[in-house]
Amino acid sequence: MSIPRGGVRDGQFLRIAGEGGNPACSRAPGGDLYAVVHVTKNPSFERHGTDLQSRTAIGLRTALLGGGEITVPTLTGTARLTIPAGTQSHTTFRLKGQGMPFLGSDRRGGICW
């Protein structure tokens, strides 16, 4: 069994047809199995709906002068972000389409740092 393409949410039930165990009568088909999904928290990201947030420190020189690149985590590996000159403390950068999927859709949220 795999997670549906459109994703799942914590507490959602998934139906697995015909895998519910032995039927009472040997000629009858097996029943359905219902599994409850529990989503484990990821230490690198905090989830806000379909968006993910993460914190990354950058050097003072990179923030002031800009042009520096940093490597940030994504769900599928890493990405590189170019930091513009004059970046202020607590500035948020966003990568669109790198977050969690919208349920029942091919669209995805973003990742913010």
DOLODREN-516144 format. One record per atom (N, C-alpha, C, O, CB): residue in one letter; atom name; x, y, z. Coordinates in Angstrom, 2 decimals, padded with zeros to 5 digits. Glycine has a CB too. Layout:
R   aa   at      east     north        up
R    A   CA         X         Y         Z
...
This chain:
R   aa   at      east     north        up
R    M    N    000.83   -001.17    000.00
R    M   CA    000.00    000.00    000.00
R    M    C    000.88    001.23    000.00
R    M    O    001.93    001.26    000.64
R    M   CB   -000.95    000.00    001.20
R    S    N    000.45    002.24   -000.70
R    S   CA    001.20    003.50   -000.73
R    S    C    000.26    004.65   -000.37
R    S    O   -000.96    004.52   -000.43
R    S   CB    001.85    003.72   -002.12
R    I    N    000.86    005.77   -000.01
R    I   CA    000.09    006.97    000.31
R    I    C   -000.48    007.52   -001.00
R    I    O    000.25    007.59   -001.99
R    I   CB    000.97    008.04    001.05
R    P    N   -001.75    007.92   -001.03
R    P   CA   -002.33    008.48   -002.25
R    P    C   -001.54    009.68   -002.76
R    P    O   -000.96    010.43   -001.97
R    P   CB   -003.77    008.88   -002.01
R    R    N   -001.51    009.86   -004.07
R    R   CA   -000.72    010.92   -004.71
R    R    C   -001.05    012.30   -004.15
R    R    O   -000.14    013.13   -004.00
R    R   CB   -000.96    010.91   -006.20
R    G    N   -002.29    012.56   -003.84
R    G   CA   -002.69    013.87   -003.33
R    G    C   -002.35    014.09   -001.87
R    G    O   -002.63    015.17   -001.34
R    G   CB   -004.15    014.06   -003.52
R    G    N   -001.75    013.09   -001.20
R    G   CA   -001.34    013.23    000.18
R    G    C   -002.42    012.83    001.16
R    G    O   -003.54    012.51    000.77
R    G   CB   -000.91    014.63    000.45
R    V    N   -002.08    012.86    002.43
R    V   CA   -002.99    012.54    003.52
R    V    C   -002.75    013.52    004.65
R    V    O   -001.74    014.23    004.68
R    V   CB   -002.81    011.08    004.01
R    R    N   -003.70    013.56    005.58
R    R   CA   -003.54    014.42    006.75
R    R    C   -003.53    013.54    008.01
R    R    O   -003.98    012.40    007.97
R    R   CB   -004.68    015.49    006.83
R    D    N   -003.04    014.08    009.09
R    D   CA   -002.97    013.34    010.35
R    D    C   -004.38    012.94    010.78
R    D    O   -005.30    013.76    010.74
R    D   CB   -002.28    014.18    011.44
R    G    N   -004.56    011.70    011.18
R    G   CA   -005.85    011.21    011.63
R    G    C   -006.76    010.69    010.53
R    G    O   -007.85    010.20    010.81
R    G   CB   -006.54    012.28    012.35
R    Q    N   -006.32    010.79    009.29
R    Q   CA   -007.14    010.33    008.17
R    Q    C   -007.17    008.80    008.11
R    Q    O   -006.17    008.15    008.41
R    Q   CB   -006.62    010.91    006.83
R    F    N   -008.31    008.23    007.73
R    F   CA   -008.46    006.79    007.55
R    F    C   -008.18    006.43    006.09
R    F    O   -008.63    007.13    005.19
R    F   CB   -009.88    006.31    007.97
R    L    N   -007.44    005.35    005.86
R    L   CA   -007.22    004.82    004.52
R    L    C   -007.84    003.44    004.44
R    L    O   -007.63    002.61    005.33
R    L   CB   -005.69    004.78    004.17
R    R    N   -008.60    003.19    003.39
R    R   CA   -009.24    001.89    003.18
R    R    C   -008.37    001.03    002.27
R    R    O   -007.98    001.47    001.18
R    R   CB   -010.66    002.05    002.59
R    I    N   -008.08   -000.19    002.72
R    I   CA   -007.30   -001.13    001.93
R    I    C   -008.23   -002.30    001.62
R    I    O   -008.47   -003.16    002.47
R    I   CB   -005.98   -001.61    002.69
R    A    N   -008.75   -002.32    000.40
R    A   CA   -009.77   -003.28    000.00
R    A    C   -009.25   -004.71    000.04
R    A    O   -008.15   -005.00   -000.44
R    A   CB   -010.29   -002.94   -001.41
R    G    N   -010.05   -005.62    000.61
R    G   CA   -009.75   -007.04    000.60
R    G    C   -008.66   -007.50    001.52
R    G    O   -008.27   -008.67    001.47
R    G   CB   -009.41   -007.43   -000.73
R    E    N   -008.13   -006.63    002.37
R    E   CA   -007.01   -006.99    003.25
R    E    C   -007.42   -007.05    004.71
R    E    O   -006.56   -007.02    005.60
R    E   CB   -005.88   -006.01    003.08
R    G    N   -008.72   -007.14    004.99
R    G   CA   -009.22   -007.08    006.35
R    G    C   -009.16   -008.38    007.13
R    G    O   -009.66   -008.44    008.25
R    G   CB   -010.60   -006.63    006.34
R    G    N   -008.58   -009.41    006.59
R    G   CA   -008.46   -010.64    007.35
R    G    C   -009.28   -011.76    006.73
R    G    O   -009.86   -011.61    005.65
R    G   CB   -008.90   -010.43    008.78
R    N    N   -009.31   -012.87    007.42
R    N   CA   -010.01   -014.06    006.93
R    N    C   -011.51   -013.89    007.03
R    N    O   -012.01   -013.47    008.07
R    N   CB   -009.56   -015.30    007.70
R    P    N   -012.22   -014.20    005.97
R    P   CA   -013.68   -014.12    006.05
R    P    C   -014.24   -015.26    006.89
R    P    O   -013.58   -016.28    007.09
R    P   CB   -014.30   -014.17    004.64
R    A    N   -015.45   -015.07    007.39
R    A   CA   -016.09   -016.10    008.22
R    A    C   -016.36   -017.36    007.41
R    A    O   -016.31   -018.47    007.95
R    A   CB   -017.40   -015.57    008.82
R    C    N   -016.63   -017.21    006.15
R    C   CA   -016.90   -018.35    005.25
R    C    C   -015.75   -018.41    004.25
R    C    O   -015.40   -017.38    003.67
R    C   CB   -018.30   -018.21    004.52
R    S    N   -015.17   -019.56    004.05
R    S   CA   -013.97   -019.67    003.21
R    S    C   -014.19   -019.23    001.76
R    S    O   -013.22   -018.91    001.08
R    S   CB   -013.48   -021.08    003.23
R    R    N   -015.43   -019.21    001.28
R    R   CA   -015.68   -018.80   -000.11
R    R    C   -015.97   -017.31   -000.24
R    R    O   -016.02   -016.78   -001.35
R    R   CB   -016.85   -019.57   -000.67
R    A    N   -016.14   -016.64    000.87
R    A   CA   -016.44   -015.20    000.82
R    A    C   -015.14   -014.41    000.67
R    A    O   -014.09   -014.84    001.14
R    A   CB   -017.21   -014.76    002.10
R    P    N   -015.22   -013.26    000.03
R    P   CA   -014.02   -012.44   -000.10
R    P    C   -013.62   -011.84    001.25
R    P    O   -014.46   -011.70    002.14
R    P   CB   -014.24   -011.31   -001.13
R    G    N   -012.36   -011.50    001.39
R    G   CA   -011.88   -010.87    002.62
R    G    C   -012.49   -009.49    002.80
R    G    O   -012.89   -008.85    001.82
R    G   CB   -010.36   -010.77    002.61
R    G    N   -012.56   -009.05    004.03
R    G   CA   -013.09   -007.72    004.31
R    G    C   -012.06   -006.64    004.02
R    G    O   -010.95   -006.93    003.57
R    G   CB   -013.55   -007.62    005.75
R    D    N   -012.43   -005.42    004.28
R    D   CA   -011.52   -004.29    004.07
R    D    C   -010.80   -003.95    005.37
R    D    O   -011.34   -004.12    006.46
R    D   CB   -012.29   -003.06    003.54
R    L    N   -009.58   -003.47    005.22
R    L   CA   -008.78   -003.03    006.36
R    L    C   -008.78   -001.50    006.34
R    L    O   -008.59   -000.89    005.29
R    L   CB   -007.32   -003.61    006.30
R    Y    N   -008.98   -000.90    007.50
R    Y   CA   -008.92    000.56    007.62
R    Y    C   -007.72    000.91    008.49
R    Y    O   -007.61    000.44    009.62
R    Y   CB   -010.25    001.14    008.22
R    A    N   -006.85    001.74    007.96
R    A   CA   -005.65    002.17    008.69
R    A    C   -005.79    003.66    009.01
R    A    O   -006.28    004.44    008.19
R    A   CB   -004.36    001.89    007.86
R    V    N   -005.35    004.04    010.19
R    V   CA   -005.36    005.44    010.60
R    V    C   -003.95    006.00    010.39
R    V    O   -002.97    005.39    010.82
R    V   CB   -005.82    005.61    012.09
R    V    N   -003.84    007.14    009.73
R    V   CA   -002.55    007.76    009.43
R    V    C   -002.14    008.67    010.59
R    V    O   -002.93    009.50    011.05
R    V   CB   -002.61    008.55    008.10
R    H    N   -000.90    008.51    011.05
R    H   CA   -000.32    009.42    012.03
R    H    C    000.93    010.01    011.42
R    H    O    001.88    009.29    011.13
R    H   CB   -000.01    008.69    013.39
R    V    N    000.94    011.32    011.22
R    V   CA    002.06    012.01    010.58
R    V    C    003.09    012.35    011.66
R    V    O    002.78    013.01    012.65
R    V   CB    001.59    013.30    009.83
R    T    N    004.32    011.90    011.45
R    T   CA    005.41    012.15    012.39
R    T    C    006.01    013.53    012.13
R    T    O    006.19    013.92    010.98
R    T   CB    006.50    011.06    012.28
R    K    N    006.31    014.26    013.19
R    K   CA    006.94    015.57    013.03
R    K    C    008.37    015.41    012.52
R    K    O    009.06    014.46    012.88
R    K   CB    006.93    016.34    014.37
R    N    N    008.79    016.33    011.68
R    N   CA    010.13    016.34    011.14
R    N    C    010.94    017.38    011.91
R    N    O    010.48    018.51    012.07
R    N   CB    010.12    016.66    009.60
R    P    N    012.14    017.03    012.39
R    P   CA    012.91    018.00    013.18
R    P    C    013.40    019.20    012.38
R    P    O    013.76    020.22    012.97
R    P   CB    014.08    017.31    013.79
R    S    N    013.43    019.10    011.05
R    S   CA    013.93    020.19    010.21
R    S    C    012.86    021.19    009.80
R    S    O    013.17    022.33    009.45
R    S   CB    014.57    019.63    008.98
R    F    N    011.58    020.76    009.85
R    F   CA    010.50    021.61    009.34
R    F    C    009.36    021.70    010.33
R    F    O    009.09    020.78    011.10
R    F   CB    010.00    021.08    008.02
R    E    N    008.68    022.85    010.30
R    E   CA    007.45    023.05    011.05
R    E    C    006.35    023.22    010.00
R    E    O    006.48    024.05    009.10
R    E   CB    007.53    024.29    012.03
R    R    N    005.28    022.46    010.11
R    R   CA    004.23    022.47    009.10
R    R    C    003.14    023.48    009.44
R    R    O    002.67    023.55    010.57
R    R   CB    003.62    021.08    008.95
R    H    N    002.74    024.25    008.42
R    H   CA    001.64    025.20    008.51
R    H    C    000.76    024.95    007.29
R    H    O    000.92    025.60    006.26
R    H   CB    002.14    026.69    008.56
R    G    N   -000.18    024.01    007.42
R    G   CA   -001.01    023.62    006.28
R    G    C   -000.15    022.95    005.23
R    G    O    000.47    021.92    005.50
R    G   CB   -001.74    024.85    005.67
R    T    N   -000.10    023.52    004.03
R    T   CA    000.74    022.95    002.97
R    T    C    002.12    023.60    002.92
R    T    O    002.99    023.16    002.16
R    T   CB    000.05    023.11    001.62
R    D    N    002.33    024.63    003.72
R    D   CA    003.63    025.29    003.76
R    D    C    004.49    024.69    004.88
R    D    O    003.98    024.25    005.91
R    D   CB    003.47    026.81    003.96
R    L    N    005.78    024.69    004.65
R    L   CA    006.75    024.24    005.65
R    L    C    007.64    025.41    006.01
R    L    O    007.93    026.26    005.16
R    L   CB    007.60    023.04    005.12
R    Q    N    008.07    025.47    007.26
R    Q   CA    009.00    026.51    007.70
R    Q    C    010.23    025.87    008.31
R    Q    O    010.15    024.83    008.96
R    Q   CB    008.33    027.47    008.70
R    S    N    011.36    026.52    008.08
R    S   CA    012.62    026.07    008.64
R    S    C    013.45    027.31    008.96
R    S    O    013.24    028.36    008.36
R    S   CB    013.37    025.10    007.67
R    R    N    014.36    027.20    009.87
R    R   CA    015.25    028.33    010.20
R    R    C    016.67    028.00    009.76
R    R    O    017.16    026.88    009.95
R    R   CB    015.22    028.64    011.73
R    T    N    017.30    029.00    009.17
R    T   CA    018.68    028.84    008.72
R    T    C    019.43    030.12    009.06
R    T    O    018.96    031.22    008.77
R    T   CB    018.76    028.53    007.19
R    A    N    020.59    029.99    009.68
R    A   CA    021.40    031.16    010.02
R    A    C    022.30    031.51    008.84
R    A    O    022.82    030.63    008.15
R    A   CB    022.26    030.89    011.29
R    I    N    022.47    032.82    008.61
R    I   CA    023.42    033.27    007.59
R    I    C    024.39    034.23    008.26
R    I    O    024.08    034.85    009.28
R    I   CB    022.68    033.95    006.38
R    G    N    025.56    034.35    007.67
R    G   CA    026.58    035.24    008.23
R    G    C    026.23    036.70    008.04
R    G    O    025.52    037.05    007.09
R    G   CB    027.92    034.94    007.60
R    L    N    026.72    037.56    008.92
R    L   CA    026.47    038.99    008.85
R    L    C    026.97    039.57    007.53
R    L    O    026.29    040.39    006.92
R    L   CB    027.14    039.70    010.03
R    R    N    028.13    039.15    007.09
R    R   CA    028.71    039.66    005.84
R    R    C    027.80    039.33    004.65
R    R    O    027.57    040.17    003.79
R    R   CB    030.12    039.08    005.62
R    T    N    027.30    038.10    004.61
R    T   CA    026.41    037.68    003.53
R    T    C    025.12    038.51    003.56
R    T    O    024.63    038.92    002.51
R    T   CB    026.08    036.17    003.64
R    A    N    024.58    038.75    004.75
R    A   CA    023.34    039.53    004.86
R    A    C    023.54    040.97    004.42
R    A    O    022.70    041.53    003.72
R    A   CB    022.82    039.49    006.31
R    L    N    024.66    041.58    004.83
R    L   CA    024.89    042.98    004.51
R    L    C    025.27    043.21    003.05
R    L    O    024.75    044.11    002.39
R    L   CB    025.97    043.53    005.40
R    L    N    026.18    042.39    002.55
R    L   CA    026.70    042.60    001.19
R    L    C    025.92    041.86    000.12
R    L    O    025.95    042.23   -001.05
R    L   CB    028.13    042.20    001.13
R    G    N    025.24    040.80    000.53
R    G   CA    024.46    040.02   -000.42
R    G    C    025.34    039.23   -001.37
R    G    O    026.57    039.23   -001.25
R    G   CB    023.55    040.92   -001.21
R    G    N    024.70    038.58   -002.30
R    G   CA    025.42    037.80   -003.30
R    G    C    025.87    036.44   -002.83
R    G    O    026.27    035.60   -003.64
R    G   CB    026.58    038.56   -003.76
R    G    N    025.81    036.21   -001.53
R    G   CA    026.21    034.91   -001.02
R    G    C    025.11    033.89   -001.23
R    G    O    023.93    034.23   -001.28
R    G   CB    026.56    035.00    000.46
R    E    N    025.50    032.64   -001.35
R    E   CA    024.53    031.56   -001.49
R    E    C    024.58    030.69   -000.25
R    E    O    025.64    030.45    000.33
R    E   CB    024.80    030.72   -002.76
R    I    N    023.41    030.21    000.15
R    I   CA    023.33    029.27    001.25
R    I    C    022.61    028.02    000.75
R    I    O    021.81    028.08   -000.18
R    I   CB    022.60    029.89    002.47
R    T    N    022.89    026.90    001.38
R    T   CA    022.22    025.65    001.06
R    T    C    021.17    025.41    002.14
R    T    O    021.46    025.46    003.33
R    T   CB    023.23    024.44    000.97
R    V    N    019.94    025.14    001.70
R    V   CA    018.83    024.93    002.63
R    V    C    018.20    023.57    002.36
R    V    O    018.21    023.09    001.23
R    V   CB    017.76    026.06    002.51
R    P    N    017.63    022.93    003.41
R    P   CA    017.02    021.61    003.22
R    P    C    015.66    021.72    002.53
R    P    O    014.95    022.71    002.70
R    P   CB    016.85    020.91    004.57
R    T    N    015.31    020.71    001.74
R    T   CA    013.99    020.56    001.15
R    T    C    013.53    019.13    001.45
R    T    O    014.27    018.35    002.04
R    T   CB    014.00    020.86   -000.41
R    L    N    012.32    018.80    001.05
R    L   CA    011.83    017.43    001.26
R    L    C    012.55    016.42    000.40
R    L    O    012.58    015.23    000.72
R    L   CB    010.34    017.37    000.99
R    T    N    013.12    016.88   -000.71
R    T   CA    013.78    015.96   -001.64
R    T    C    015.29    016.11   -001.67
R    T    O    015.94    015.51   -002.53
R    T   CB    013.23    016.17   -003.02
R    G    N    015.87    016.89   -000.77
R    G   CA    017.31    017.09   -000.77
R    G    C    017.65    018.48   -000.27
R    G    O    017.27    018.86    000.84
R    G   CB    017.90    016.87   -002.18
R    T    N    018.35    019.25   -001.09
R    T   CA    018.72    020.61   -000.73
R    T    C    018.50    021.54   -001.91
R    T    O    018.36    021.10   -003.05
R    T   CB    020.19    020.68   -000.26
R    A    N    018.47    022.84   -001.62
R    A   CA    018.37    023.87   -002.65
R    A    C    019.32    024.99   -002.27
R    A    O    019.70    025.13   -001.10
R    A   CB    016.90    024.40   -002.80
R    R    N    019.70    025.79   -003.26
R    R   CA    020.60    026.92   -003.00
R    R    C    019.80    028.21   -003.14
R    R    O    019.05    028.39   -004.11
R    R   CB    021.82    026.91   -003.98
R    L    N    019.96    029.11   -002.17
R    L   CA    019.32    030.42   -002.19
R    L    C    020.38    031.50   -002.26
R    L    O    021.38    031.43   -001.55
R    L   CB    018.43    030.62   -000.95
R    T    N    020.16    032.48   -003.10
R    T   CA    021.05    033.64   -003.18
R    T    C    020.49    034.71   -002.27
R    T    O    019.32    035.07   -002.39
R    T   CB    021.20    034.16   -004.65
R    I    N    021.31    035.23   -001.37
R    I   CA    020.88    036.23   -000.40
R    I    C    021.15    037.62   -000.97
R    I    O    022.29    037.94   -001.30
R    I   CB    021.60    036.03    000.97
R    P    N    020.09    038.45   -001.09
R    P   CA    020.29    039.80   -001.62
R    P    C    020.96    040.72   -000.59
R    P    O    020.86    040.50    000.61
R    P   CB    018.95    040.40   -002.05
R    A    N    021.65    041.75   -001.08
R    A   CA    022.32    042.72   -000.20
R    A    C    021.29    043.40    000.69
R    A    O    020.16    043.65    000.27
R    A   CB    023.09    043.78   -001.03
R    G    N    021.68    043.71    001.92
R    G   CA    020.82    044.43    002.84
R    G    C    019.72    043.59    003.48
R    G    O    018.74    044.13    003.99
R    G   CB    020.21    045.57    002.14
R    T    N    019.86    042.28    003.45
R    T   CA    018.86    041.41    004.06
R    T    C    018.78    041.68    005.56
R    T    O    019.80    041.68    006.25
R    T   CB    019.18    039.91    003.79
R    Q    N    017.57    041.91    006.05
R    Q   CA    017.34    042.23    007.46
R    Q    C    017.11    040.96    008.28
R    Q    O    016.76    039.91    007.75
R    Q   CB    016.15    043.17    007.60
R    S    N    017.32    041.08    009.58
R    S   CA    017.05    039.99    010.50
R    S    C    015.59    039.58    010.39
R    S    O    014.71    040.43    010.22
R    S   CB    017.39    040.40    011.95
R    H    N    015.31    038.28    010.48
R    H   CA    013.98    037.69    010.42
R    H    C    013.32    037.81    009.04
R    H    O    012.10    037.68    008.93
R    H   CB    013.10    038.35    011.44
R    T    N    014.11    038.05    008.00
R    T   CA    013.57    038.05    006.64
R    T    C    013.18    036.63    006.26
R    T    O    013.89    035.68    006.59
R    T   CB    014.60    038.64    005.62
R    T    N    012.05    036.49    005.58
R    T   CA    011.58    035.17    005.16
R    T    C    011.78    035.01    003.66
R    T    O    011.39    035.88    002.87
R    T   CB    010.09    034.97    005.53
R    F    N    012.39    033.91    003.27
R    F   CA    012.55    033.55    001.86
R    F    C    011.65    032.35    001.60
R    F    O    011.48    031.51    002.49
R    F   CB    014.05    033.23    001.50
R    R    N    011.08    032.25    000.40
R    R   CA    010.13    031.19    000.10
R    R    C    010.46    030.51   -001.22
R    R    O    010.73    031.17   -002.22
R    R   CB    008.70    031.74    000.07
R    L    N    010.42    029.18   -001.21
R    L   CA    010.53    028.38   -002.43
R    L    C    009.15    027.82   -002.72
R    L    O    008.67    026.94   -002.00
R    L   CB    011.60    027.22   -002.28
R    K    N    008.50    028.31   -003.76
R    K   CA    007.16    027.84   -004.11
R    K    C    007.22    026.41   -004.65
R    K    O    008.18    026.02   -005.32
R    K   CB    006.51    028.77   -005.15
R    G    N    006.18    025.65   -004.36
R    G   CA    006.06    024.30   -004.90
R    G    C    006.95    023.25   -004.27
R    G    O    007.07    022.15   -004.80
R    G   CB    006.33    024.34   -006.34
R    Q    N    007.60    023.57   -003.15
R    Q   CA    008.49    022.62   -002.49
R    Q    C    007.93    022.09   -001.18
R    Q    O    008.59    021.31   -000.50
R    Q   CB    009.82    023.25   -002.25
R    G    N    006.71    022.52   -000.80
R    G   CA    006.11    022.11    000.46
R    G    C    005.26    020.86    000.33
R    G    O    005.53    020.01   -000.51
R    G   CB    005.28    023.23    001.02
R    M    N    004.25    020.76    001.17
R    M   CA    003.36    019.61    001.21
R    M    C    002.31    019.73    000.10
R    M    O    001.95    020.84   -000.30
R    M   CB    002.68    019.50    002.59
R    P    N    001.81    018.59   -000.38
R    P   CA    000.78    018.65   -001.43
R    P    C   -000.57    019.11   -000.87
R    P    O   -000.91    018.83    000.28
R    P   CB    000.63    017.29   -002.11
R    F    N   -001.33    019.82   -001.72
R    F   CA   -002.72    020.12   -001.41
R    F    C   -003.46    018.80   -001.58
R    F    O   -003.27    018.11   -002.58
R    F   CB   -003.32    021.27   -002.34
R    L    N   -004.31    018.42   -000.63
R    L   CA   -005.01    017.14   -000.70
R    L    C   -005.80    017.03   -001.99
R    L    O   -006.57    017.93   -002.34
R    L   CB   -005.94    016.97    000.50
R    G    N   -005.62    015.92   -002.71
R    G   CA   -006.33    015.65   -003.95
R    G    C   -005.88    016.48   -005.12
R    G    O   -006.63    016.65   -006.08
R    G   CB   -007.77    015.88   -003.74
R    S    N   -004.65    017.02   -005.09
R    S   CA   -004.17    017.91   -006.14
R    S    C   -002.70    017.63   -006.42
R    S    O   -002.00    017.02   -005.61
R    S   CB   -004.38    019.38   -005.74
R    D    N   -002.23    018.09   -007.58
R    D   CA   -000.80    018.02   -007.90
R    D    C   -000.05    019.25   -007.40
R    D    O    001.18    019.28   -007.45
R    D   CB   -000.61    017.87   -009.42
R    R    N   -000.78    020.27   -006.93
R    R   CA   -000.16    021.50   -006.42
R    R    C    000.48    021.26   -005.07
R    R    O    000.05    020.38   -004.32
R    R   CB   -001.20    022.64   -006.32
R    R    N    001.51    022.04   -004.76
R    R   CA    002.20    021.93   -003.48
R    R    C    002.36    023.32   -002.87
R    R    O    002.37    024.33   -003.58
R    R   CB    003.58    021.25   -003.65
R    G    N    002.48    023.36   -001.55
R    G   CA    002.75    024.60   -000.84
R    G    C    004.21    024.96   -001.01
R    G    O    004.89    024.42   -001.89
R    G   CB    002.39    024.48    000.65
R    G    N    004.70    025.85   -000.19
R    G   CA    006.08    026.30   -000.28
R    G    C    006.88    025.95    000.96
R    G    O    006.34    025.44    001.94
R    G   CB    006.13    027.78   -000.52
R    I    N    008.17    026.24    000.89
R    I   CA    009.06    026.12    002.05
R    I    C    009.60    027.53    002.33
R    I    O    010.07    028.21    001.42
R    I   CB    010.24    025.08    001.80
R    C    N    009.52    027.95    003.58
R    C   CA    009.99    029.28    003.97
R    C    C    011.14    029.15    004.95
R    C    O    011.15    028.27    005.82
R    C   CB    008.85    030.10    004.59
R    W    N    012.14    030.05    004.79
R    W   CA    013.27    030.12    005.72
R    W    C    013.37    031.52    006.26
R    W    O    014.25    031.81    007.06
R    W   CB    014.59    029.71    005.05
